[in-house]
Amino acid sequence: MTTCEETDCENEAAVELHVPWSDNMLVCTAHARVWAQKDGVVPEPLDEAADDWR
């Protein structure tokens, strides 16, 4: 499993973020919830973590 791409976070990545002004990112659910509130960011749960993203 991949780790979250946010700095200093060692949680497992569970969501791919499609960020229009940057590259896509793989992040944990906690960081995904924060990022998903920004305009234009689209979160897509990874297949193995879909149950955790509610």
C-alpha positions in Angstrom: 0.0 0.0 0.0 1.1 3.5 -0.7 1.6 6.1 2.0 -0.1 9.5 2.0 1.8 12.1 -0.1 1.2 14.9 2.4 4.3 16.1 4.2 5.0 14.3 7.5 2.0 11.9 7.1 2.7 8.2 7.3 -1.0 7.0 7.0 -2.0 4.8 4.1 -3.2 6.5 1.0 -6.9 5.9 0.4 -8.0 8.6 -2.0 -6.7 9.9 -5.3 -7.3 13.7 -5.5 -7.7 15.2 -8.9 -6.3 18.8 -8.4 -6.8 21.1 -11.5 -3.9 23.4 -10.6 -1.4 20.6 -9.8 -0.6 16.9 -10.3 -3.0 14.3 -8.9 -2.2 13.2 -5.3 -2.7 10.0 -3.3 -3.6 10.9 0.3 -5.1 9.4 3.4 -8.8 9.9 4.2 -8.1 12.7 6.7 -6.2 14.8 4.2 -8.7 14.0 1.5 -11.5 15.4 3.5 -9.7 18.7 3.9 -8.6 18.9 0.2 -12.1 17.9 -1.0 -13.5 21.1 0.4 -11.4 23.2 -2.0 -13.0 24.4 -5.3 -12.3 22.1 -8.2 -10.7 19.2 -6.3 -12.3 15.9 -7.0 -11.7 13.0 -4.6 -11.8 9.4 -5.9 -11.5 6.6 -3.4 -9.0 3.9 -4.2 -10.7 0.5 -4.8 -9.2 -1.1 -1.7 -10.2 1.9 0.5 -13.7 2.7 -0.8 -15.4 1.5 2.4 -13.4 4.0 4.5 -14.4 7.0 2.4 -17.9 8.0 3.6 
